[in-house]
Amino acid sequence: MKFIKKFTALVLVLGLLCGVLAACGNTETYEMRVGGMKGPTTIGMVKLLADSAEDKTSVKVDFTLAGAADELAPKVIKGEVDLAAVPANLASVLWNKTQGQVVLLAVNTLGVLYIVDTDNSVQSIADLKGQTIYASGKGSTPEYNLRYILSANGIDPDKDVTIEWKSEASEAVALLATGGGVAMLPQPYVASAQAKIENLRIAIDLTAEWDKLGVDSKMITGVLVGRREFVESNPRAVSAFLDEYEASIAYSVENVSEAAALVGEYGIVGAQVAEKAIPYCNLEYMDGEEMKAAVSGYLKVLFDADPASVGGTLPDDGFYYDR
């Protein structure tokens, strides 16, 4: 009888153990449609995309790469993607256009704007006074960022400097190549220009200059947004994605050559340019309260410059997702 009881107990223990092992092995896989744009805002995602394609993640990603924001925004609005990596101000525009049906999940990229020169004439923001600066992005975030930093440093952007606005960054690069001078360029254009212009150097990191101001915000380039309906219906899937997204961004920062190769494979930007640009793209993952403080302050700067740049109204607290 004792033997039978011990045997029965052993069978029960083994049965429970098998159940635990089976549960551990039964890892849930989530599927979602994700959009991104060519450029820095998608660079941090490449490791996640590559691992997903090889079934190495708990998230199976159906990825769509768009050439520009005006290609990706309609896909978010129409529900053709569930999550999307977009410019920070576009996230606010989408929130306005959808009456709050888009939420902010994470920051993926801080500032990517740099002042460059060809003659070592610029050593600080103060040295920009009296200069002509070639730049692109008039009437959009690059202009508002530059004007904000100049003004905060006591330089009147309308009187103390001459800003020559070009329709494309490539036009500013062409002017630097033929006549030298000073320009404001984003990455990866800086890396691309340095390959063409031997004496071109980074003079000022505008992201670092923003941080020096000691304000309750950061210069933000890229963020991750999601459709509210999808996010609220799939909190575990979204949380799993954010965990793997954070790891992917860290991978791009810590493994530049390998990440650059993936960037090239996904057609985001050429691998050689990406390898030079990634260390200067300020890739950084941020969510929760830290994200809210940084982004809300940044959007307020843009709103004060031009309310239309954020969609006309600043998002309320419901815009900022906190898992």
Salt bridges, closest charged atoms under 4 A:
GLU28 OE1 - ARG236 NH2 3.48
ASP51 OD1 - LYS47 NZ 3.28
GLU54 OE1 - LYS56 NZ 2.82
ASP55 OD1 - LYS60 NZ 2.98
GLU80 OE1 - LYS75 NZ 3.69
ASP82 OD1 - ARG33 NH2 2.86
ASP82 OD1 - ARG227 NH2 2.71
ASP117 OD1 - ARG201 NE 2.95
GLU143 OE2 - LYS138 NZ 3.91
GLU143 OE2 - ARG147 NH1 3.92
ASP158 OD2 - ARG147 NH2 2.84
GLU164 OE1 - LYS166 NZ 3.47
GLU209 OE2 - LYS212 NZ 3.07
ASP211 OD1 - LYS218 NZ 3.67
GLU229 OE1 - ARG227 NH1 3.89
GLU232 OE2 - ARG228 NH1 3.31
ASP243 OD1 - ARG323 NH1 2.91
ASP287 OD2 - ARG323 NH2 3.41
ASP304 OD2 - LYS300 NZ 2.94
ASP317 OD1 - LYS292 NZ 3.12
